Amino acid sequence: MYSTNSRDELGAIRKDASSPGDKRVIKELREAGLKTARERLIGLLDEGSLVEIDAFIKHRSGDHGMHVHTPLGDGVVAGHGKIDGRRVVSFSQDFSVFAGTMGEMHAKKITKVVEFAEKASLPIVGIWDGDGQRAHEGVTSLGSTGELLDALVSCSGKVPLISIVLGTVSGTSALAAGISDFVILGNKRGRMFMRSPYSIPEIIDGEIDEETLGGAVQHASRSGIACMVSNSEEEAFDMVAEILAYLPDHTMSEAPVISTGDRWDRKCKGIRKLVPEDSDSPYDIREVFNHVFDEGRFLELFSSYAENIVIGFARLDGYSVGVIGNQPSVLAGCLDIDASVKAARFIRTCDCFNIPLVTFVDVPGFLPGTVQEWSGIIRHGAKLLYAYAEATVPKLTVVTRKAYGGAYLAMSCKHLGSDYNVAWPTGELAVMGAEGAVNIIHRADLAKSDDRTGRHAELVEEYREKFGDPYVAARHGWLDDVIEPSQTRKCLVRSLRPLLSKRELTIPKKHGNIPL
């Protein structure tokens, strides 16, 4: 039995551990409408579900006056709890303690819960609000951070990793957050930098500010780091819950099946009118998704980055699926470097967690030009092709209109192991468009013709009749069917159901060498 004094001492220590931060900083956070690290973790998790660990940890540094201030928890709250009834491991950096910087024990504490998540096969959700390494602790801090990075890499592909960035995160802390499968940035205060902004010449000279360099807008639209941007902390927590609803707990399990009541054989009424028969006319592929998937719901990721391709999660007959589609309303749906990398990363994420892939193809090719060629479109485009070929989950593909050249091959074609490939009657699988093909094949003929325009139109029509419909590919077995657009949902569901038990056994090897 504990003595009264012992119980009082424990209570006092717990009280100190519950609010260890600098009172001035906490006051500033509250005035800005922000929450403390503990309040954020409680807000993220189901009420009363937080099980905290290592609340009494302290740093061990005596240099630079650090011995004067040894707050309990060392600047991070960590443990496990539930989100919508599902157990997760989580941590939240405390900006009010040494600006959330990562010291030795701080990093070890996060590493501890990450290793626990790997052993228990649970998703990890990290709330980041720390300004990089704790310089006061020197290489000791750096070493522990290295161990954390190693633990996160070990978890990658085994359990879902989600990072919420609600403050300034720089250096190795930014690297740790960037390892995640999904990064959500707070629009008001979330910033990420590889180096401290105070060491960036453009900031020092006043040419740009911190927000312009590493704010949410930039990372959502230019760098492609942020998959979603939240306007409040509560919205960020809701985003986490929504993403998790499409994911399993770990790579050896299946994502939750949620019946929506949407009939599996529902006709996609009006879908044909959405897609112009003229292959050069734009449309929004997301409207097609809304007709096909359960309840017209589609969770888009990276919506402002590489907008010429659209990716995200949806449900098909209650099952979680990853959706990829060319966007004809942006760059005519051409694949460029950013679009290729964006889609490839998402495909590999879905493959890690046993989520089937549904691809909608309307692609005229890879984007031409010196910028793309000199920046490595060959290597980056190969990533997309590689990701599709490597994926062992069920792969379903719908060609709505164009599927030309190398881009056709890179977009989940039959030749690279896609399981079910169909096209609408407007589908066209070819090396290139009829106009371009005629210009190459019949260049000499056109040069001799007295009526070049008329002859060109005649040859284009001839080429289209021979190669410009989906039935040519269907005769070769490269399409499993040609379907009416209104039957798209029904056909996809019928094909997905038997593929849910799909398993591919591969020859053991260390790993493939994707052209990174």
C-alpha positions as CSV (number, residue, x, y, z in Angstrom):
1,M,0.0,0.0,0.0
2,Y,1.2,3.5,-0.8
3,S,1.3,6.0,2.0
4,T,-0.7,9.2,1.8
5,N,2.4,11.1,1.1
6,S,3.3,8.8,-1.8
7,R,-0.2,9.2,-3.3
8,D,0.1,13.0,-2.9
9,E,3.5,13.0,-4.5
10,L,2.2,11.0,-7.5
11,G,-0.7,13.3,-7.9
12,A,1.6,16.3,-7.8
13,I,3.9,14.8,-10.4
14,R,1.0,13.9,-12.7
15,K,-0.3,17.4,-12.4
16,D,3.1,18.8,-13.4
17,A,3.3,16.3,-16.4
18,S,-0.1,17.4,-17.7
19,S,1.0,21.0,-18.3
20,P,4.8,21.2,-18.4
21,G,5.2,23.9,-21.0
22,D,6.2,27.6,-20.7
23,K,3.2,29.4,-19.4
24,R,3.9,32.5,-21.6
25,V,4.0,30.4,-24.7
26,I,0.8,28.6,-23.7
27,K,-0.9,31.9,-23.2
28,E,0.2,33.0,-26.7
29,L,-1.1,29.8,-28.2
30,R,-4.5,30.3,-26.6
31,E,-4.7,33.9,-27.7
32,A,-4.1,32.6,-31.2
33,G,-7.0,30.2,-30.9
34,L,-4.6,27.1,-30.8
35,K,-4.6,24.1,-28.5
36,T,-1.8,22.5,-26.5
37,A,-0.2,19.3,-27.5
38,R,-2.3,17.3,-25.0
39,E,-5.5,19.0,-26.0
40,R,-4.8,18.2,-29.7
41,L,-4.2,14.5,-28.9
42,I,-7.4,14.3,-26.8
43,G,-9.3,16.1,-29.7
44,L,-7.9,13.6,-32.3
45,L,-8.8,10.5,-30.3
46,D,-12.2,9.2,-29.1
47,E,-13.2,10.6,-25.8
48,G,-11.5,8.9,-22.8
49,S,-9.5,6.5,-25.0
50,L,-6.0,8.0,-24.6
51,V,-3.5,5.8,-22.8
52,E,-0.4,7.9,-22.3
53,I,3.1,6.5,-21.8
54,D,6.4,8.1,-20.6
55,A,4.7,11.2,-19.1
56,F,7.6,11.4,-16.6
57,I,10.5,11.4,-19.1
58,K,13.0,14.2,-18.8
59,H,15.9,15.3,-20.9
60,R,19.4,14.4,-19.7
61,S,21.4,17.4,-21.0
62,G,23.3,19.7,-18.6
63,D,24.9,21.9,-21.3
64,H,23.9,25.5,-22.1
65,G,21.8,25.9,-18.9
66,M,19.5,23.0,-19.8
67,H,19.7,21.6,-16.3
68,V,17.7,24.6,-15.1
69,H,14.6,23.5,-16.9
70,T,13.7,19.8,-17.1
71,P,10.0,19.6,-18.0
72,L,8.3,16.3,-17.7
73,G,7.5,14.5,-21.0
74,D,10.4,16.4,-22.8
75,G,8.1,18.2,-25.2
76,V,5.9,15.4,-26.6
77,V,2.8,13.6,-25.5
78,A,2.6,10.0,-26.7
79,G,0.5,6.9,-26.3
80,H,-2.4,5.1,-28.0
81,G,-6.1,5.5,-28.2
82,K,-9.0,5.1,-30.6
83,I,-10.3,6.9,-33.7
84,D,-13.9,5.9,-34.5
85,G,-13.4,2.9,-32.4
86,R,-10.2,1.7,-34.0
87,R,-7.0,1.6,-32.0
88,V,-4.1,3.8,-33.2
89,V,-0.8,4.9,-31.9
90,S,-0.3,8.7,-31.7
91,F,1.9,11.4,-30.5
92,S,1.8,15.2,-30.4
93,Q,4.8,17.6,-30.2
94,D,4.5,20.4,-27.6
95,F,5.6,23.8,-28.9
96,S,5.5,25.2,-25.4
97,V,8.5,23.1,-24.4
98,F,11.7,24.2,-26.1
99,A,9.6,25.2,-29.2
100,G,8.8,21.5,-29.8
101,T,12.4,20.8,-30.8
102,M,13.5,17.2,-30.9
103,G,16.1,16.2,-28.2
104,E,17.4,12.8,-27.3
105,M,14.6,11.7,-25.0
106,H,12.0,13.4,-27.1
107,A,13.0,11.3,-30.1
108,K,13.4,8.2,-28.0
109,K,9.9,8.6,-26.7
110,I,8.4,8.8,-30.2
111,T,10.5,5.9,-31.3
112,K,9.1,3.9,-28.4
113,V,5.5,4.3,-29.6
114,V,6.4,3.8,-33.2
115,E,8.1,0.5,-32.4
116,F,5.0,-0.4,-30.3
117,A,2.8,0.3,-33.3
118,E,4.9,-2.0,-35.5
119,K,4.7,-4.8,-33.0
120,A,1.0,-4.3,-32.4
121,S,0.3,-3.7,-36.1
122,L,-1.5,-0.4,-35.5
123,P,-1.7,2.8,-37.6
124,I,0.4,5.8,-36.5
125,V,-0.8,9.4,-36.4
126,G,1.7,12.0,-35.5
127,I,0.9,15.7,-34.8
128,W,4.0,17.7,-35.6
129,D,4.7,21.1,-34.2
130,G,8.5,21.3,-33.6
131,D,11.2,23.4,-35.0
132,G,13.7,20.7,-35.9
133,Q,16.6,19.5,-33.8
134,R,17.4,20.7,-30.3
135,A,20.7,22.4,-30.9
136,H,21.5,22.5,-27.1
137,E,22.0,18.7,-27.1
138,G,24.2,18.4,-30.2
139,V,24.9,15.1,-31.8
140,T,23.1,13.2,-28.9
141,S,19.9,14.6,-30.2
142,L,20.8,13.8,-33.8
143,G,21.6,10.2,-33.0
144,S,18.2,9.5,-31.3
145,T,16.5,11.2,-34.3
146,G,18.3,8.8,-36.6
147,E,16.9,5.9,-34.6
148,L,13.4,7.4,-35.0
149,L,13.8,7.7,-38.7
150,D,14.9,4.1,-38.9
151,A,11.9,3.0,-36.9
152,L,9.5,5.0,-39.2
153,V,11.1,3.5,-42.3
154,S,10.7,0.0,-40.8
155,C,7.0,0.7,-40.3
156,S,6.5,2.0,-43.8
157,G,4.3,-0.3,-45.9
158,K,3.5,-2.3,-42.7
159,V,1.1,0.1,-41.0
160,P,-0.5,3.4,-42.2
161,L,1.6,6.5,-41.4
162,I,-0.3,9.8,-41.2
163,S,1.3,13.1,-40.2
164,I,-0.6,16.3,-39.2
165,V,1.6,19.4,-39.4
166,L,0.2,22.2,-37.2
167,G,3.2,24.4,-36.7
168,T,6.6,25.1,-38.1
169,V,8.5,21.8,-38.8
170,S,12.0,21.9,-40.2
171,G,15.1,19.8,-40.7
172,T,15.0,16.2,-39.6
173,S,11.5,16.6,-38.1
174,A,10.3,17.5,-41.6
175,L,12.0,14.4,-43.0
176,A,10.3,12.3,-40.3
177,A,6.9,13.8,-41.2
178,G,7.6,13.4,-44.9
179,I,8.2,9.7,-44.6
180,S,4.4,9.3,-43.9
181,D,1.9,7.9,-46.4
182,F,-0.2,11.0,-45.9
183,V,0.7,14.5,-44.8
184,I,-2.0,17.0,-43.7
185,L,-1.0,20.6,-43.3
186,G,-2.8,23.2,-41.3
187,N,-3.6,26.2,-43.5
188,K,-3.1,28.8,-40.8
189,R,0.2,27.8,-39.1
190,G,1.4,24.6,-40.8
191,R,4.8,25.0,-42.4
192,M,7.6,22.7,-43.5
193,F,11.2,23.5,-44.3
194,M,14.2,21.3,-45.1
195,R,16.4,24.0,-43.5
196,S,15.6,26.6,-41.0
197,P,14.0,29.5,-42.8
198,Y,16.4,31.8,-41.0
199,S,19.2,30.3,-43.1
200,I,17.5,30.8,-46.4
201,P,19.0,33.7,-48.4
202,E,15.7,34.8,-49.9
203,I,14.1,35.1,-46.4
204,I,17.1,36.9,-45.0
205,D,17.0,39.4,-47.9
206,G,13.2,39.9,-47.5
207,E,12.4,38.6,-51.0
208,I,9.9,36.1,-49.6
209,D,8.3,35.3,-46.3
210,E,8.1,31.9,-44.4
211,E,4.6,31.3,-45.6
212,T,5.5,31.7,-49.3
213,L,8.5,29.4,-48.8
214,G,7.0,26.6,-46.9
215,G,3.4,27.2,-46.2
216,A,0.4,24.9,-46.8
217,V,-0.5,26.4,-50.2
218,Q,3.0,25.8,-51.5
219,H,3.3,22.3,-50.3
220,A,-0.2,21.4,-51.6
221,S,0.3,22.9,-55.0
222,R,4.0,23.0,-55.8
223,S,6.0,20.5,-53.8
224,G,3.3,17.9,-53.6
225,I,4.1,17.1,-50.0
226,A,0.7,17.9,-48.5
227,C,-2.1,15.6,-49.6
228,M,-4.7,17.7,-47.9
229,V,-4.9,21.2,-46.3
230,S,-7.1,21.8,-43.2
231,N,-8.6,25.2,-42.2
232,S,-8.7,24.2,-38.5
233,E,-7.3,21.7,-36.1
234,E,-10.7,20.0,-35.8
235,E,-10.9,19.7,-39.6
236,A,-7.4,18.1,-39.7
237,F,-8.6,15.5,-37.2
238,D,-11.7,14.8,-39.3
239,M,-9.5,14.3,-42.4
240,V,-7.4,11.7,-40.5
241,A,-10.5,9.8,-39.5
242,E,-11.8,9.9,-43.1
243,I,-8.5,8.6,-44.6
244,L,-8.3,5.8,-42.0
245,A,-11.8,4.7,-42.9
246,Y,-10.4,3.5,-46.2
247,L,-7.3,1.8,-44.8
248,P,-6.7,-1.4,-42.9
249,D,-4.8,-1.5,-39.6
250,H,-1.8,-3.2,-41.3
251,T,-0.6,-4.7,-44.5
252,M,-1.8,-8.2,-43.6
253,S,-5.4,-7.2,-43.0
254,E,-8.2,-5.8,-45.2
255,A,-9.7,-2.3,-45.2
256,P,-13.2,-2.0,-43.5
257,V,-16.1,-2.9,-45.7
258,I,-18.9,-0.3,-45.2
259,S,-22.2,-0.9,-46.9
260,T,-23.8,2.3,-48.1
261,G,-27.0,0.9,-49.3
262,D,-26.1,2.0,-52.9
263,R,-27.3,-0.8,-55.3
264,W,-24.4,-2.6,-56.9
265,D,-26.2,-2.9,-60.2
266,R,-27.3,0.7,-60.3
267,K,-27.2,2.3,-63.8
268,C,-24.9,5.3,-64.2
269,K,-27.7,7.4,-65.7
270,G,-26.5,10.5,-67.5
271,I,-22.8,9.5,-67.5
272,R,-22.6,9.3,-71.2
273,K,-23.6,12.9,-71.6
274,L,-20.7,14.0,-69.4
275,V,-18.0,12.8,-71.8
276,P,-18.0,14.5,-75.2
277,E,-17.5,12.1,-78.2
278,D,-15.1,14.7,-79.6
279,S,-11.8,13.4,-78.2
280,D,-10.4,17.0,-78.0
281,S,-13.2,18.4,-75.8
282,P,-12.6,18.6,-72.1
283,Y,-14.6,17.3,-69.2
284,D,-14.2,16.8,-65.5
285,I,-13.3,13.1,-64.7
286,R,-14.5,13.6,-61.1
287,E,-18.1,13.9,-62.4
288,V,-17.6,10.4,-63.9
289,F,-16.4,9.1,-60.5
290,N,-19.5,10.6,-58.8
291,H,-21.7,8.5,-61.1
292,V,-19.8,5.2,-60.6
293,F,-18.8,5.0,-56.9
294,D,-21.0,4.4,-53.9
295,E,-23.2,7.4,-53.0
296,G,-21.2,9.6,-55.4
297,R,-18.5,10.0,-52.7
298,F,-14.9,10.5,-53.6
299,L,-12.1,11.5,-51.2
300,E,-9.6,13.4,-53.4
301,L,-6.0,13.6,-52.4
302,F,-3.4,16.2,-53.7
303,S,-6.3,18.1,-55.4
304,S,-4.2,21.2,-56.2
305,Y,-1.0,19.3,-57.2
306,A,-0.5,17.9,-60.8
307,E,-4.2,18.5,-61.5
308,N,-3.9,16.7,-64.9
309,I,-4.3,13.5,-63.0
310,V,-6.9,12.8,-60.2
311,I,-6.3,10.4,-57.3
312,G,-8.2,9.4,-54.2
313,F,-10.3,6.9,-52.3
314,A,-13.9,5.7,-52.9
315,R,-16.1,2.8,-52.2
316,L,-17.3,0.2,-54.7
317,D,-20.0,-2.1,-53.4
318,G,-18.8,-1.1,-49.9
319,Y,-15.2,-2.0,-50.6
320,S,-12.4,0.5,-50.3
321,V,-10.7,1.3,-53.7
322,G,-8.0,3.6,-54.9
323,V,-9.1,5.7,-57.9
324,I,-6.8,7.1,-60.6
325,G,-8.0,9.1,-63.6
326,N,-6.6,11.3,-66.3
327,Q,-8.1,14.8,-66.1
328,P,-9.0,16.0,-69.7
329,S,-9.8,19.5,-68.4
330,V,-6.1,20.1,-67.4
331,L,-3.4,19.8,-70.1
332,A,-5.8,17.6,-72.0
333,G,-5.0,14.9,-69.5
334,C,-1.4,14.5,-70.6
335,L,1.0,12.8,-68.3
336,D,3.9,14.9,-67.1
337,I,6.5,14.4,-64.4
338,D,4.5,15.6,-61.5
339,A,1.4,13.6,-62.5
340,S,3.5,10.4,-63.0
341,V,5.1,10.7,-59.6
342,K,1.8,11.6,-57.9
343,A,0.0,8.6,-59.3
344,A,2.9,6.2,-58.8
345,R,3.2,7.0,-55.1
346,F,-0.5,6.5,-54.6
347,I,-0.5,3.2,-56.5
348,R,2.2,1.9,-54.3
349,T,0.4,3.1,-51.1
350,C,-2.7,1.2,-52.2
351,D,-0.7,-1.9,-53.0
352,C,0.9,-1.8,-49.5
353,F,-2.5,-1.9,-47.9
354,N,-4.4,-4.3,-50.2
355,I,-6.6,-1.7,-51.7
356,P,-7.8,-2.5,-55.3
357,L,-7.1,0.0,-58.0
358,V,-9.7,1.4,-60.4
359,T,-8.2,3.5,-63.3
360,F,-10.0,5.7,-65.8
361,V,-8.0,6.4,-68.9
362,D,-8.3,9.3,-71.3
363,V,-4.8,10.2,-72.1
364,P,-3.3,11.6,-75.4
365,G,0.3,10.8,-74.3
366,F,3.1,12.2,-72.3
367,L,3.5,16.0,-72.3
368,P,6.0,17.1,-74.9
369,G,8.7,19.8,-74.5
370,T,12.2,20.5,-73.5
371,V,11.3,21.2,-69.9
372,Q,9.9,17.7,-69.5
373,E,12.6,16.0,-71.4
374,W,15.5,17.7,-69.6
375,S,13.8,17.2,-66.3
376,G,13.6,13.5,-66.7
377,I,10.1,12.6,-68.0
378,I,11.5,9.2,-69.2
379,R,12.6,8.3,-65.7
380,H,9.6,9.7,-63.9
381,G,7.1,8.3,-66.4
382,A,8.8,4.9,-65.9
383,K,7.9,5.2,-62.2
384,L,4.2,5.1,-63.1
385,L,4.5,2.2,-65.4
386,Y,6.7,0.4,-62.8
387,A,4.1,1.0,-60.0
388,Y,1.3,-0.4,-62.0
389,A,3.3,-3.5,-63.1
390,E,4.5,-4.1,-59.6
391,A,1.2,-3.8,-57.9
392,T,-0.4,-7.2,-56.9
393,V,-3.8,-5.9,-55.8
394,P,-6.9,-6.2,-58.1
395,K,-6.5,-3.7,-61.0
396,L,-9.5,-2.6,-63.0
397,T,-9.3,-0.2,-65.9
398,V,-11.9,1.7,-67.9
399,V,-10.9,3.5,-71.2
400,T,-13.4,6.4,-71.7
401,R,-11.8,7.9,-74.8
402,K,-8.1,8.2,-75.8
403,A,-5.4,5.8,-74.8
404,Y,-2.4,6.6,-76.9
405,G,1.2,5.4,-77.1
406,G,3.4,5.0,-74.1
407,A,0.9,6.7,-71.9
408,Y,-1.6,4.0,-72.7
409,L,0.9,1.4,-71.6
410,A,1.7,3.3,-68.4
411,M,-2.0,3.6,-67.4
412,S,-2.7,0.1,-66.1
413,C,-2.9,-1.7,-69.5
414,K,-3.6,-5.4,-70.0
415,H,0.0,-6.0,-71.1
416,L,1.3,-5.0,-67.6
417,G,-1.0,-7.4,-65.7
418,S,-4.2,-5.4,-65.2
419,D,-7.0,-7.9,-64.3
420,Y,-10.0,-6.4,-66.0
421,N,-9.9,-3.9,-68.8
422,V,-12.9,-2.4,-70.6
423,A,-13.6,0.5,-72.8
424,W,-16.6,2.6,-73.7
425,P,-17.6,2.6,-77.4
426,T,-15.8,6.0,-77.6
427,G,-12.5,4.3,-76.5
428,E,-9.6,4.5,-78.8
429,L,-6.4,2.5,-78.2
430,A,-3.7,3.5,-80.6
431,V,0.0,4.5,-81.0
432,M,-1.2,8.1,-81.4
433,G,-4.1,10.1,-82.6
434,A,-5.3,9.6,-86.2
435,E,-4.1,13.1,-87.3
436,G,-0.6,12.6,-86.0
437,A,-0.4,9.1,-87.3
438,V,-1.4,10.2,-90.8
439,N,1.1,13.0,-90.8
440,I,3.9,10.4,-90.2
441,I,2.7,7.5,-92.2
442,H,1.5,9.4,-95.3
443,R,4.0,12.3,-95.2
444,A,5.2,11.6,-98.8
445,D,1.7,11.0,-100.1
446,L,0.4,14.3,-98.6
447,A,3.4,16.2,-100.0
448,K,2.5,15.1,-103.6
449,S,-1.3,15.7,-103.2
450,D,-2.9,18.6,-105.1
451,D,-5.6,18.7,-102.4
452,R,-3.6,18.2,-99.2
453,T,-6.5,19.2,-96.9
454,G,-9.0,16.8,-98.5
455,R,-6.5,14.0,-98.8
456,H,-5.5,14.4,-95.2
457,A,-9.1,14.2,-94.0
458,E,-9.7,11.1,-96.2
459,L,-6.6,9.4,-94.7
460,V,-7.6,10.3,-91.2
461,E,-11.0,8.8,-91.6
462,E,-9.4,5.7,-93.1
463,Y,-7.0,5.4,-90.1
464,R,-9.8,5.8,-87.6
465,E,-11.9,3.1,-89.3
466,K,-9.0,0.7,-89.1
467,F,-7.5,1.5,-85.7
468,G,-9.7,4.2,-84.0
469,D,-12.2,2.1,-82.1
470,P,-12.0,-0.2,-79.1
471,Y,-13.0,-3.3,-81.1
472,V,-9.5,-3.7,-82.6
473,A,-8.0,-4.0,-79.1
474,A,-10.9,-6.3,-78.0
475,R,-10.2,-8.7,-80.9
476,H,-6.7,-9.1,-79.7
477,G,-7.8,-9.7,-76.1
478,W,-6.3,-6.4,-74.8
479,L,-9.8,-5.4,-73.7
480,D,-12.0,-7.8,-71.8
481,D,-15.2,-6.1,-73.0
482,V,-16.6,-3.0,-74.6
483,I,-19.5,-1.7,-72.4
484,E,-22.1,1.0,-72.4
485,P,-21.1,3.9,-70.0
486,S,-24.3,3.4,-68.0
487,Q,-23.1,-0.2,-67.1
488,T,-19.7,0.9,-65.8
489,R,-20.5,0.6,-62.1
490,K,-22.2,-2.8,-62.6
491,C,-19.3,-4.2,-64.6
492,L,-16.7,-3.0,-62.2
493,V,-18.5,-4.5,-59.2
494,R,-19.0,-7.9,-60.9
495,S,-15.3,-8.0,-61.8
496,L,-14.1,-6.8,-58.4
497,R,-15.9,-9.4,-56.3
498,P,-14.0,-12.5,-57.5
499,L,-10.7,-10.6,-57.5
500,L,-11.0,-9.8,-53.8
501,S,-9.3,-13.2,-53.1
502,K,-6.5,-12.4,-55.6
503,R,-3.0,-13.4,-54.5
504,E,0.2,-13.2,-56.5
505,L,3.2,-15.2,-55.6
506,T,6.5,-13.8,-56.9
507,I,10.0,-15.1,-57.0
508,P,11.8,-14.0,-53.8
509,K,14.1,-11.1,-54.3
510,K,15.4,-8.3,-52.1
511,H,13.3,-5.7,-54.0
512,G,12.9,-4.2,-57.4
513,N,14.9,-1.1,-58.4
514,I,12.2,1.5,-59.3
515,P,13.8,4.4,-61.2
516,L,13.5,7.0,-58.4
